Amino acid sequence: MTTLDLEKQKQAKEYARIKRRFWFVDQALNFAYLGAWLAAGWSLALRTWLGDSISNQWLLLPVFVLIFGGIYALITLPIGYYTGFVLPHRFGQSNQLLKDWLIDELKGLVIILPIGLLLLELLYLALYAAGSLWWLWAAIGLLVFQVLMVNLAPILIMPIFNKFIPLGQEHAELAERLMNLAKKANTKVQGVFKFDMSKRTKAANAALTGLGNTRRIVLGDTLINEFSLDEIETVLAHELGHHVHKDIPLLIGFGTLTTALGLYLASLAMDSAVAFFGFSSVSDVAALPALMLILSIYGILTMPLENSFSRWRENLADDYALASTGKKEAFATAFVRLANQNLGEIDPEKWVVWLFYSHPPLNERIAKAQNWK
């Protein structure tokens, strides 16, 4: 019988507490940095200085962003290093060498930088061409981008960081069970794949990724090595519950609505920001820090709402997993094992759940399984 490791729970609480503190520090730095660029006039000064030598507005934008964003990246680099490398090693969660962590960071930068710059160019195209309706076109563009990423990430981006291989004969029973679960959920998948999660972490995870022809079941090798077949089956049944309940389009739709609202409110606030800070227009590249500040405030204010919506859908997926497998003991022990292995805080404070948790806390999920009829 898998039991909760009380010593690891002490570590889990401390680990979670430290990560929360750094989240608040990171947010404070973000607001202070954006506010300083606006209050001190650095944004206008940089745009004026660059404008003396760069007349093309589409070239001016990426150069401005690389300088503005590059300085912030250097300021926050120590926090990223501590929370991404030092802290996981301190709590025994990471297997990475420093060089491997740096390689991952560089890979992420190589992927994110061109995509981010392209999205910004498209945003400014909307700002120039769509007038007061720029927020609507930006929301539509982000929706298209998100759908593309959900579809293409499993075959274009995820393999850059991990090696995905189909389950072999040694895991034939597991693969058969999971494919039968997918068939029962009326979900077409391209196969069951194992990926080398252990090269980075001791934590375990599984997912149903992609859309249509790219949909596949992926299991971390840490999950396969440490969990029983029944436990893995209940974890994957939860992921299939999202498909049955159409959570992917629902979450994308909900996210699009909240994003569109945020962009609309930002469009109203930006009119005041333009007048107050002396920008030439909303499409002035110097106004970018103001737009980022407004959207950052909106993001924090709506974070509890988005997390609450997500917890609701996760609860329904848990219900599906329990009903479809009938293995409530395996479901409960799977989440106890996850608490031990992933250093998951089992009973976080209510305000922590309200603000940060996109999933129900582990104690609620375990209790649900134990009391399931």
N, C-alpha and C positions, 0 to 999 in steps of 0.2 A: 504494500500500500504506500503510495507516495504521500509524504507529509510535508507540511510547510516548515522550512528551515528558519527558525526564529532568529538565529544569528545573521543570516542573510537578509532577513527583513529589517534588522537594525541598519545594515549597510545600505539596503534599498532606500530607506527613509532619508538617510544622510546624502546619498547619491542624488536623489530627486530634489532635496532641499538645495544642494549646491547648484544643480542645473537651473533651478528656478531663479536663484539669486543672479546667476550670470545672464539669464534672460532679461531680468529687469535692468541690469547694467547695460546690456546691449541696446535695449530700447531707449534708455536715457542717453546713451552716446549718440544714437541715431537722431533723436530729437535735438540734442545740443548741436550736433554737426550741421544739420539742415538749418536750424535757427541761426547759427553763427554766419553761415553763408548768406543768409537773407539780411540779417540785422547789420552786419559789417559791410555789406555791399560787395562782397567778394564775387558773387555770381555775376553782377553787372560788369564788374571790373574785368573778369576773365573773358566774358563775351566780347567786350570792347577790345581787349588786347588781342584776342584771337581774330576778331573781325578785321583788324588792320592788315592781316596777311592772308586770311582765308575768306574769299568772297562767296564761295559756293556754300549755301545754307545746309546742303545735305552732307557736306564734308565737315562743316563747322560743328554739327551736332555730335558725331562720334568723337571728335577730338576733345570737345568740351566734356563729354561724359567720361572719357578715359582719364582726363586729369581730375575731374571732380570725384569720380568713383574710385580712381586709383589711390588718392590720398586717404579716402575713408577705408579702403581695403587695408592699407598699411597700418592705420590707427587701430583697426579691429583685429589685425593678424594675431597679436598675442592672445586675445580671448578665444579666437578660433582654434589656435594651437592647443591652448589649455583644455578647452571643453571637448575638442575633437580627438586629441591624442593623449594628453597627460592624464586627464580625469578618468577616461575609460580604463587606462592601464592601472591607475591607482586602485580602482575597484574591481580589477580582475576581469573586465569585460572585453578587452581588446587583445588580439593576437598579432597586430601589425607592428612591423619595424618602422622606424621613422622614415626611411627612404620610401617605403611602400605607401605610407600615409601621404607623403609629399607628392608622389606620382599620382595618387588618386585626386589630390587637390588640383594638380596641373591638368589632369584629364577633364575634371569638372570645369575648370576655367576655359579650356579650349572649346568645350561644348557650349557653355553658357554664354560666353562673351559674344560670339557672332550671332547667336540666336537673340540675345538681349538687345544688341545693337540694331538688328533687323526689326524687332518689334518696336523699338523706339522710333526708328525711321518711319514705320507705318503709322505710329501714333501721331507723329508730327505731320505726316501727310493728311491725316484726318483733321488735325488742328488747322492746317492751311486751307484745305479744300472744302470741309464740311461746315464751317462756320459754327453756329451755336449748337449744331447737332453732332459735333465731334465725339461726344461721350457715347452716343448710340453706335456709331461706326466702330469706335474702339472696343465696345462691349461685344459687338458681333465678331470682330476680328479675333478677340481673345477666345470666344467660344469655338471658332473654327480651329484655332491653334490648339486648344485643349483637346478637342476630338482627335486631331491629327496625332498629338503626342500620345494619347491613350492607345491609339491604334499602332503607332510605329515604334514606341519606346521598347517593347519586348524584343524587336528584331534589329533595331538600329543603335539604341543607346545602352540598354542593360548589358548586352554582351561586351561592351567596351570595358566594363568594370568586373564582370564575372563570367565564368565559363559555364555554359548550360549544356548538359548532356542528357539524353533520354535515359530513364531508369532501365538498368540492365536486368539480366536474368536473376541476379541475386535479390532484386526487389520486385519480381514479377507479380507476387501476390498483392503487394501494396499498389502497384500500378493498376492491376485489374480492379481492385476495390474502388480506387479513386475514379477510374473511368466509368464504372458502374454507377457511382454516385452522380457523376456528371450526366450520364444518360437518364437517370431518374429525375434529375433537375431539368431535363430537356435542354442541356447545354452542350453545344458542339465544341470540343476542344481538340487541338492539334497534337496532344500528347501530354505525358507527365515528364517533367524535367527536374533534374537535380542541379543545384548550383553550389559553388564552393564558398559558402558563407563563412566557413571556419577560417578562411585565410585572413579575415578581418576581425571577427568577433566570436565570442562564446555563446551569444544569444541565438535563439531559434526563431524561425518564421516560415510562413508559407503564403502563397497568394494565387489568385486567379487573375492573370494579366491579359491585356490586349482586347481587341474587338474583332468579331468576324473571323477571318482567316488567320489572325495573329493570336487568337485566344489560346492560352495554354495554362496548365497547372505547373507551378514552380514550387519546389520544396528546398529549403536550405539543408545542406548535409548535416548541420547541427541538429535539425529536427529529426531527420531520418535516423541518426545515430543514437539519439537519447530518448526518443518517444516510442511508445508501443504502437502497433498497427491501428488498434482501436482509437487511441488518442489522436493520431495523425488523421484518421478518418473523420473525427468530430471537428478538428480544426479546419479541414478542407470543406466539410459540410457547411460550416459557418460562411466561408468564402462563397460557396455556391448559393447560399441563401441570399447574398446580395444580387446575384443574377436573377434568381427566381422573383425577387421583389423589385427588379428593375432599378436597383439603387444607383448603378453607374450613370444612366441618363438622368435619373432624378437628382443626384448630387451635382452633376454638371449643370442641370437646369437651375437648381437652387443657387449654385455658385454664380451662374451667369446673372441671375436676378439681383443678387446682393452686389455683384461687381458693377452692374449697370446703374444701380441706385447710387453706389459710391462715386462712380464717374460723373453722374448727373449732379450730385451735390458738390463734387469738386469743380464742375464747370461753373456753378453759381458762385462758389467761394473764390475761384480764380479771377473773376471779374473784379472783386474787391482787392485781391492781392496785386493785380496788375496796376490798379490806381495807387495803392498804398506804397508799393516798392518802386514804382516808376518804370515798370517794364513797358516795352513798346506795344505788346499784345499778348494774348494767351499763348500764341505760338512762338513767342520769344524764347530762345533756348535758355536764356538766363532765368526764366520763370520755372524751369524744371525742378529746382529744390523746393519751391513753394507747392507745386503739384504733388511732389513726393511727401512733403510734410502733411498736407491735407489728407492724402490717401493713407498715410501711416496712422493718423489719428482715427480715421474711419475704420481701419482694419482692426485696431485694438478694441474699439467700441463694439464692433459687431462680432468679435471673436467668440464671446460666450454664446451668442445666438447660433452661430455656425456649428460650434461644438455640441450644443444641445440638439440640433437637428441631426448631426452625425451620430450621437449616442442613441437617439431614437431608432435610427436605421440599424445600428449595430445590435441593439436589443432584439429587433425583429429577426436579424440573421442568426442570433443565438437561439431564438425560439425554433427557427427552421432546422438548425443543426440537431437540436435535441429531439424534435419530432421526427425528422427523417431518418436518424440513425437509431434512436431508442437506446442510446448508450450514455445515460446520464452520469454513470460512475466514471467512464473514460473521459467525458467532457470535463467533469470537475477535476480529475487528476491531471488532465492536460494543462489546465490553467494554474494549478498548484505548481506543476513542473515549470511552467513559463515564469511564474513568480520567482522560483528558485534560480532558474538558469539565466533569465534576463534581468535579474535584480529589479523586478517589478514591485512597486509599492502597493501592498494589497489593500490598505485601508486609508487612502489619502483624505485630508480634510475636505469638507464640503466646498469651501471656497476654491480650493485647488481644482477639484472636479469641475466646478462651474466655469472656471476661467480657462483651464488648460486641456481638459480631457475630451478627446474626440471619441473615446470608447468608454463604456461603463467601467467603473473600478473593478478590480479583480475579485474583491470579496463579494460584490453583488452577483457577478457571473458564476462564481463557484456556488454561492447559496442558491441561485436559481436552479442550477443543475441538481443539487442535492435535494431540493424540494419539488423537483419536476414530477408530475404525475402523468 
